[in-house]
Structures are given as C-alpha cells and as structure tokens.
Amino acid sequence: MRPVVLAFTLAACSSLPTEPYYYYNRTPIYLQADPERLVVASTVLTSAPAVSAAVASHKVQVVRVDSLIQATGHWLVHLASGTSTIAAYGAVHELRTDSRIMFASTTYWTVEGHHDFVPLDRLGVIFNPGVSQTQIDSLNAASGTRIIRLPIPEWGIPEFWLAYPPHADFLSVAAAYARSPLVLLADPDRISDTTLD
C-alpha cells in the first residue's frame, strides 16, 4: 500500500505548475494557487451538497460550497484551512476525469498585487482583423474549444467567448491561443477584485 501512496504523491507533485500564468496584451501575468478554494462547473451537479460530495470524494475536506451568480453552473468550493497545494491539485486532477464536471481548477492570486483570480469556464478571444470564420473554426477544432457567445459589435463587445475543452488545463489553452498568430487577445474570464487596462 505504501508504494501506491508514494506514487500518487510523486504524480501529483510532477503535475504542479511551476509558475502558473496567463497572457494579457502579450505580457505574462503570474499567478499563485490558492489551495483552499476550488472552482467547479457542472450542468449535472446542480446543488451545493452534490458538488460537495463530488469534491470530498477526492481526499480533501470541504467546508462550504457557494454558487457563483456571475456564471451559471459554477461553484466555489471552500476547502479546510491548511489544505496543501498538492492535495488541492490532486483533487482538481481527479475532478477533471469526472464526466459530470465540465471545468475544475484551483483559484489563484496574482503574484503582483495579490489580486483575487477565480477562473471561469470561458476564454475571451479577439481575433486579428482579416481572420476568417473558417480559420477560427479550424483553430477551435484543433484546440477542442467551442463557441458559447459570438462578438456583439453593436454593443461594443468584440470578443468571442469560448468554452474550454472538458477536463483541460485552462491556463495551457489560454496560453496557446495567446501565442497564435490568428489571435489579438486571449483573456481567461474570471471573477477578480481588479481590472487590467
């Protein structure tokens, strides 16, 4: 039994992002994980007790679950004080293999400014002028994303909202879009206590 526990611990450690970040205006914004709060999105788990039971089944202690009114189907899961980063990432890794879960992540703080960063299951993307719908569809298909809202230019909203691929690491997906020559801006949607210029 001991080797199994050790193997899990090593696997969890190896999957820890060394320096999580996302791009904003081509500049990396570095993040620090908050292991005491997770975000889970699901269309199947529709109550706080159901979400709590799903998360607690992955060896973390759930203290409270709150619905996020800013995003339908999203839940903020508060874990016990002192939960380790390894335990939190282990739970997220397992939740991403659960077919009932569309999105799972720890929450973060920005390293600079220590601002709250609660990720949501959507990526805001503005494509470069002249990029065709065929190119957009091809990039989305290759990335596993899907369009959940088109731009609304008459309302001054230029970005697409894309849902991340199920069970994906959202920061990796966001970074790949930010580096694409087709993309002007790729910004992970989030709840935060600050705005970027």
C-alpha positions as CSV (number, residue, x, y, z in Angstrom):
1,M,0.0,0.0,0.0
2,R,2.8,2.4,0.8
3,P,4.3,2.4,-2.8
4,V,0.8,3.4,-4.1
5,V,0.6,6.4,-1.8
6,L,4.2,7.4,-2.8
7,A,3.4,7.0,-6.5
8,F,0.3,9.2,-6.1
9,T,2.3,11.9,-4.3
10,L,5.0,11.9,-6.9
11,A,2.5,12.1,-9.7
12,A,0.7,15.0,-8.0
13,C,4.0,16.8,-7.5
14,S,5.0,16.3,-11.1
15,S,1.8,17.8,-12.3
16,L,2.1,21.0,-10.3
17,P,2.5,24.1,-12.5
18,T,5.9,25.6,-11.6
19,E,4.8,29.1,-12.4
20,P,1.2,29.4,-13.5
21,Y,0.4,32.4,-15.7
22,Y,-1.7,33.7,-18.4
23,Y,-1.1,36.4,-21.1
24,Y,-2.7,39.8,-21.1
25,N,-1.7,42.0,-24.0
26,R,1.2,39.6,-24.7
27,T,2.6,40.1,-21.2
28,P,2.6,37.1,-18.8
29,I,0.6,37.7,-15.6
30,Y,2.0,35.3,-13.0
31,L,-0.3,33.5,-10.5
32,Q,-0.1,31.8,-7.2
33,A,-2.6,29.0,-6.5
34,D,-4.9,29.3,-3.5
35,P,-5.2,25.6,-2.4
36,E,-8.1,26.4,0.0
37,R,-10.6,27.3,-2.8
38,L,-11.6,25.4,-5.9
39,V,-13.9,26.3,-8.8
40,V,-16.1,23.5,-10.3
41,A,-18.5,23.9,-13.2
42,S,-21.2,21.3,-14.0
43,T,-24.6,21.0,-15.6
44,V,-25.2,17.7,-13.9
45,L,-24.3,18.6,-10.3
46,T,-26.9,21.2,-9.6
47,S,-26.8,21.6,-5.8
48,A,-24.2,22.5,-3.2
49,P,-24.4,19.1,-1.5
50,A,-23.9,17.3,-4.7
51,V,-20.8,19.4,-5.6
52,S,-19.5,19.0,-2.0
53,A,-19.8,15.2,-2.2
54,A,-18.1,15.0,-5.6
55,V,-15.1,17.1,-4.4
56,A,-14.9,15.5,-1.0
57,S,-14.6,12.1,-2.7
58,H,-11.1,13.1,-3.8
59,K,-9.4,13.2,-0.4
60,V,-10.0,16.9,0.6
61,Q,-12.2,18.3,3.3
62,V,-15.0,20.6,2.0
63,V,-16.1,23.3,4.4
64,R,-18.6,25.2,2.2
65,V,-19.9,25.4,-1.4
66,D,-21.2,28.6,-2.8
67,S,-22.9,29.1,-6.2
68,L,-21.2,31.7,-8.4
69,I,-24.0,34.0,-9.6
70,Q,-21.7,35.5,-12.2
71,A,-21.6,32.3,-14.1
72,T,-24.3,29.7,-14.4
73,G,-23.3,26.2,-13.2
74,H,-20.1,27.4,-11.5
75,W,-19.4,26.7,-7.8
76,L,-16.8,28.0,-5.4
77,V,-15.7,25.2,-3.1
78,H,-14.0,26.2,0.1
79,L,-11.6,23.6,1.5
80,A,-10.4,23.2,5.0
81,S,-7.8,25.7,6.3
82,G,-4.3,24.3,5.7
83,T,-5.2,22.2,2.7
84,S,-1.9,21.7,0.8
85,T,-1.3,22.7,-2.8
86,I,-0.5,19.0,-3.6
87,A,-3.9,17.9,-2.2
88,A,-5.8,20.7,-4.0
89,Y,-4.1,19.9,-7.3
90,G,-4.7,16.2,-6.8
91,A,-8.4,16.8,-6.3
92,V,-8.5,19.1,-9.4
93,H,-6.8,16.4,-11.4
94,E,-9.3,13.8,-10.4
95,L,-12.3,16.1,-10.9
96,R,-11.1,16.7,-14.4
97,T,-11.6,13.0,-15.1
98,D,-15.2,13.0,-13.8
99,S,-17.6,13.1,-16.7
100,R,-20.0,15.2,-14.6
101,I,-17.5,18.0,-14.3
102,M,-17.0,20.4,-17.2
103,F,-14.4,22.5,-15.5
104,A,-12.2,22.3,-12.4
105,S,-9.4,24.5,-11.1
106,T,-7.9,25.9,-8.0
107,T,-8.4,29.7,-7.6
108,Y,-5.4,32.0,-7.7
109,W,-4.0,35.3,-6.6
110,T,-1.9,37.4,-8.9
111,V,1.8,37.4,-7.8
112,E,1.9,41.2,-8.4
113,G,-0.7,43.0,-6.4
114,H,-2.1,39.8,-4.8
115,H,-5.5,40.2,-6.6
116,D,-8.1,37.5,-6.5
117,F,-8.4,35.4,-9.6
118,V,-11.4,33.0,-9.7
119,P,-11.3,31.3,-13.1
120,L,-14.5,30.6,-15.1
121,D,-15.1,28.1,-17.9
122,R,-14.7,30.5,-20.7
123,L,-12.0,32.3,-22.6
124,G,-12.4,35.7,-24.2
125,V,-10.8,35.8,-27.6
126,I,-10.4,38.7,-30.1
127,F,-9.1,37.5,-33.4
128,N,-6.9,39.7,-35.6
129,P,-8.6,41.7,-38.4
130,G,-8.9,39.6,-41.6
131,V,-9.1,36.3,-39.8
132,S,-11.8,34.2,-41.5
133,Q,-14.5,32.2,-39.8
134,T,-13.0,29.1,-41.4
135,Q,-9.7,29.9,-39.7
136,I,-11.4,30.5,-36.4
137,D,-13.4,27.2,-36.7
138,S,-10.2,25.3,-37.5
139,L,-8.3,26.7,-34.5
140,N,-11.2,26.0,-32.2
141,A,-11.5,22.4,-33.5
142,A,-7.8,21.8,-33.1
143,S,-7.9,23.2,-29.5
144,G,-11.1,21.4,-28.5
145,T,-12.9,24.7,-27.6
146,R,-16.4,25.6,-28.6
147,I,-18.0,29.0,-29.2
148,I,-20.5,29.9,-26.5
149,R,-21.0,33.6,-27.4
150,L,-20.2,35.4,-30.6
151,P,-19.0,39.0,-30.7
152,I,-21.7,41.7,-30.4
153,P,-20.2,44.6,-32.2
154,E,-23.3,46.8,-31.9
155,W,-22.9,46.6,-28.1
156,G,-19.1,47.2,-28.3
157,I,-18.3,43.6,-27.4
158,P,-15.6,42.4,-29.9
159,E,-14.6,39.1,-28.3
160,F,-15.8,35.5,-28.7
161,W,-16.4,33.5,-25.6
162,L,-15.0,30.0,-25.9
163,A,-15.7,27.1,-23.5
164,Y,-12.5,25.2,-22.6
165,P,-12.2,21.6,-23.7
166,P,-13.6,19.3,-21.0
167,H,-11.0,18.2,-18.4
168,A,-8.4,20.6,-19.8
169,D,-5.9,22.8,-18.0
170,F,-7.4,26.2,-18.8
171,L,-4.2,28.1,-18.5
172,S,-2.5,26.0,-21.1
173,V,-5.4,26.5,-23.5
174,A,-5.4,30.3,-22.9
175,A,-1.6,30.5,-23.5
176,A,-1.9,28.5,-26.7
177,Y,-4.5,31.0,-28.0
178,A,-2.5,34.0,-26.9
179,R,0.5,32.7,-28.9
180,S,-1.5,32.0,-32.0
181,P,-0.8,34.4,-35.0
182,L,-4.6,34.5,-35.6
183,V,-5.3,36.0,-32.1
184,L,-5.1,39.6,-31.0
185,L,-6.1,38.9,-27.4
186,A,-6.9,35.8,-25.4
187,D,-8.0,36.5,-21.8
188,P,-9.3,33.9,-19.4
189,D,-12.6,35.0,-18.0
190,R,-12.6,35.3,-14.2
191,I,-14.0,36.9,-11.1
192,S,-11.5,39.4,-9.7
193,D,-11.1,42.3,-7.4
194,T,-9.2,44.3,-10.1
195,T,-9.3,45.1,-13.8
196,L,-6.4,45.3,-16.2
197,D,-6.0,48.3,-18.6
